[in-house]
Amino acid sequence: MEVTENPLGTEKIGSLLVRFAVPSIIAMLVSSLYNIVDQFFIGRSVGMLGNAATNVAFPLSITCTALSLLCGVGGAANFNLCMGGKEVEKAKKFAGGAIGMMIILGIALCVGVRIFLEPLMIAFGATDQVLDYALTYTGITSYGFPFLIVTTGGSNLIRADGSPRFSMACTLTGAVINTILDPLFIFGFDMGIAGAAYATVIGQTVSGIMVLWYLSRFKTVKIPRKALIPSRTVWAAVVSLGIAPFFNQLAMMIVQIVMNNTLTYYGGQSVYGSDIPLACAGIISKVGMIFFSIVIGISQGIQPIISFNYGAENGGRVKETYKKAVAAALCISVFSFLLFQLFPRQIVGIFGSGSEEYFRFAEKFFRIYMFCTFMNGIQPITANTFTSIGKAWKGLFISLTRQIIFLLPLLIILPLFMGIEGIMYSAPAADGIAAVLSILFIRREFRLLDQMEKKTLDLK
């Protein structure tokens, strides 16, 4: 009876989107604030080299998010599909298996980074002047990786369990702690960039403990402890539906590494030098993550709604959810586009001072690299829709279009002909093509959903 009366299958889509997407958006925004707050205070204490160091460390933050979404989205999608199909026992196994995956992968990443810290920082684009700062910052923040993965990944399961507000509260608590401790440690205790790192770890630890507390007290089902034990079958199913957002984040990491290295190489051949492009790109990446956090938050918020209704063979509600999510994302995208085009210098100025060359490069990079922001909401929502209905490989392909299939080759090819400006123009080209492909894929899926809806109505 509980499954048939689940509000995911009966409540108005608009109301469900507000209930699930808004807390998810806030949680993602707050998560991105860890990097933004650190960038702000580090920029005003250490300066440009500190900003560059956080940019070098950024790929590891993306890696944490990738592993979080692999476990969290994969586990939540399987959980909701099973609940929609009234397979409660299977749902328990997927929720428990996802929790176990997060803990194991978080510890493994922490240990791996500790062992290979310096080679990683060099590979991520650290120059001689930036390396020491990067080693200090990343060396400390690596201790928080297991808690960050549990917080971000576990939030998906908490939302799937019907508690999006608690999910938001977990992330918000850690971010507030980080924001309070950052200036205290950096300026009050004169700890510099190390203070920002310690503040981040403390905030992540508190958030992670809150998530683990909730996951031990799931509402809709009781998760047995044995479900946490690694299971090849469960892990494979979780990975199959979490692979699209995982690769999307992994692609972002690869692109970030390639871009860091191309910026330092071609920047060294320009009037700007190597460090200015690296520092500017770091700020732009973090500011861009605020926008993408909203879009990703929407795409994560629709997952329980779409998965449950697809499992219940209600194609009409799946289509309605997608359309309303894309409409909301487009509104945010257009607003962000105008902001990035009209106020790039002011945005960069928030993160500390610099030379006129620094601001001139940042302004130009911002306007060109983020030019197609107005259409960037379509691709992630489409990819997550396919993941949510169990079509993981389509979701994976769409996830890879922007970052790997188009942007990565363009980052390598265009600078050969255009120098450092080629890096700037690579992003809008990739964004536009990825959006068009997403529209083509979802139009075909809509026809299949129409057939599903017709079949369901005929049976009634």
Secondary structure in CASP SS format (residue, H / E / C, confidence):
PFRMAT SS
TARGET T0000
AUTHOR 0000-0000-0000
METHOD secondary structure of the structure
MODEL  1
M C 1.00
E C 1.00
V C 1.00
T C 1.00
E C 1.00
N C 1.00
P H 1.00
L H 1.00
G H 1.00
T C 1.00
E C 1.00
K C 1.00
I H 1.00
G H 1.00
S H 1.00
L H 1.00
L H 1.00
V H 1.00
R H 1.00
F H 1.00
A H 1.00
V H 1.00
P H 1.00
S H 1.00
I H 1.00
I H 1.00
A H 1.00
M H 1.00
L H 1.00
V H 1.00
S H 1.00
S H 1.00
L H 1.00
Y H 1.00
N H 1.00
I H 1.00
V H 1.00
D H 1.00
Q H 1.00
F H 1.00
F H 1.00
I H 1.00
G H 1.00
R H 1.00
S H 1.00
V C 1.00
G C 1.00
M H 1.00
L H 1.00
G H 1.00
N H 1.00
A H 1.00
A H 1.00
T H 1.00
N H 1.00
V H 1.00
A H 1.00
F H 1.00
P H 1.00
L H 1.00
S H 1.00
I H 1.00
T H 1.00
C H 1.00
T H 1.00
A H 1.00
L H 1.00
S H 1.00
L H 1.00
L H 1.00
C H 1.00
G H 1.00
V H 1.00
G H 1.00
G H 1.00
A H 1.00
A H 1.00
N H 1.00
F H 1.00
N H 1.00
L H 1.00
C H 1.00
M H 1.00
G H 1.00
G C 1.00
K C 1.00
E C 1.00
V H 1.00
E H 1.00
K H 1.00
A H 1.00
K H 1.00
K H 1.00
F H 1.00
A H 1.00
G H 1.00
G H 1.00
A H 1.00
I H 1.00
G H 1.00
M H 1.00
M H 1.00
I H 1.00
I H 1.00
L H 1.00
G H 1.00
I H 1.00
A H 1.00
L H 1.00
C H 1.00
V H 1.00
G H 1.00
V H 1.00
R H 1.00
I H 1.00
F C 1.00
L H 1.00
E H 1.00
P H 1.00
L H 1.00
M H 1.00
I H 1.00
A H 1.00
F C 1.00
G C 1.00
A C 1.00
T C 1.00
D C 1.00
Q C 1.00
V C 1.00
L H 1.00
D H 1.00
Y H 1.00
A H 1.00
L H 1.00
T H 1.00
Y H 1.00
T H 1.00
G H 1.00
I H 1.00
T H 1.00
S H 1.00
Y H 1.00
G H 1.00
F H 1.00
P H 1.00
F H 1.00
L H 1.00
I H 1.00
V H 1.00
T H 1.00
T H 1.00
G H 1.00
G H 1.00
S H 1.00
N H 1.00
L H 1.00
I H 1.00
R H 1.00
A H 1.00
D C 1.00
G C 1.00
S C 1.00
P H 1.00
R H 1.00
F H 1.00
S H 1.00
M H 1.00
A H 1.00
C H 1.00
T H 1.00
L H 1.00
T H 1.00
G H 1.00
A H 1.00
V H 1.00
I H 1.00
N H 1.00
T H 1.00
I H 1.00
L H 1.00
D H 1.00
P H 1.00
L H 1.00
F H 1.00
I H 1.00
F H 1.00
G H 1.00
F C 1.00
D C 1.00
M C 1.00
G C 1.00
I H 1.00
A H 1.00
G H 1.00
A H 1.00
A H 1.00
Y H 1.00
A H 1.00
T H 1.00
V H 1.00
I H 1.00
G H 1.00
Q H 1.00
T H 1.00
V H 1.00
S H 1.00
G H 1.00
I H 1.00
M H 1.00
V H 1.00
L H 1.00
W H 1.00
Y H 1.00
L H 1.00
S C 1.00
R C 1.00
F C 1.00
K C 1.00
T C 1.00
V C 1.00
K C 1.00
I C 1.00
P C 1.00
R H 1.00
K H 1.00
A H 1.00
L H 1.00
I C 1.00
P C 1.00
S C 1.00
R H 1.00
T H 1.00
V H 1.00
W H 1.00
A H 1.00
A H 1.00
V H 1.00
V H 1.00
S H 1.00
L H 1.00
G H 1.00
I H 1.00
A H 1.00
P H 1.00
F H 1.00
F H 1.00
N H 1.00
Q H 1.00
L H 1.00
A H 1.00
M H 1.00
M H 1.00
I H 1.00
V H 1.00
Q H 1.00
I H 1.00
V H 1.00
M H 1.00
N H 1.00
N H 1.00
T H 1.00
L H 1.00
T H 1.00
Y H 1.00
Y H 1.00
G H 1.00
G H 1.00
Q C 1.00
S C 1.00
V C 1.00
Y C 1.00
G C 1.00
S C 1.00
D H 1.00
I H 1.00
P H 1.00
L H 1.00
A H 1.00
C H 1.00
A H 1.00
G H 1.00
I H 1.00
I H 1.00
S H 1.00
K H 1.00
V H 1.00
G H 1.00
M H 1.00
I H 1.00
F H 1.00
F H 1.00
S H 1.00
I H 1.00
V H 1.00
I H 1.00
G H 1.00
I H 1.00
S H 1.00
Q H 1.00
G H 1.00
I C 1.00
Q H 1.00
P H 1.00
I H 1.00
I H 1.00
S H 1.00
F H 1.00
N H 1.00
Y H 1.00
G H 1.00
A C 1.00
E C 1.00
N C 1.00
G H 1.00
G H 1.00
R H 1.00
V H 1.00
K H 1.00
E H 1.00
T H 1.00
Y H 1.00
K H 1.00
K H 1.00
A H 1.00
V H 1.00
A H 1.00
A H 1.00
A H 1.00
L H 1.00
C H 1.00
I H 1.00
S H 1.00
V H 1.00
F H 1.00
S H 1.00
F H 1.00
L H 1.00
L H 1.00
F H 1.00
Q H 1.00
L H 1.00
F C 1.00
P H 1.00
R H 1.00
Q H 1.00
I H 1.00
V H 1.00
G H 1.00
I C 1.00
F C 1.00
G C 1.00
S C 1.00
G C 1.00
S C 1.00
E H 1.00
E H 1.00
Y H 1.00
F H 1.00
R H 1.00
F H 1.00
A H 1.00
E H 1.00
K H 1.00
F H 1.00
F H 1.00
R H 1.00
I H 1.00
Y H 1.00
M C 1.00
F H 1.00
C H 1.00
T H 1.00
F H 1.00
M H 1.00
N C 1.00
G C 1.00
I H 1.00
Q H 1.00
P H 1.00
I H 1.00
T H 1.00
A H 1.00
N H 1.00
T H 1.00
F H 1.00
T H 1.00
S H 1.00
I C 1.00
G C 1.00
K C 1.00
A H 1.00
W H 1.00
K H 1.00
G H 1.00
L H 1.00
F H 1.00
I H 1.00
S H 1.00
L H 1.00
T H 1.00
R H 1.00
Q H 1.00
I H 1.00
I H 1.00
F H 1.00
L H 1.00
L H 1.00
P H 1.00
L H 1.00
L H 1.00
I H 1.00
I H 1.00
L H 1.00
P H 1.00
L H 1.00
F H 1.00
M H 1.00
G C 1.00
I H 1.00
E H 1.00
G H 1.00
I H 1.00
M H 1.00
Y H 1.00
S H 1.00
A H 1.00
P H 1.00
A H 1.00
A H 1.00
D H 1.00
G H 1.00
I H 1.00
A H 1.00
A H 1.00
V H 1.00
L H 1.00
S H 1.00
I H 1.00
L H 1.00
F H 1.00
I H 1.00
R H 1.00
R H 1.00
E H 1.00
F H 1.00
R H 1.00
L H 1.00
L H 1.00
D H 1.00
Q H 1.00
M H 1.00
E H 1.00
K H 1.00
K H 1.00
T H 1.00
L H 1.00
D H 1.00
L H 1.00
K C 1.00
END
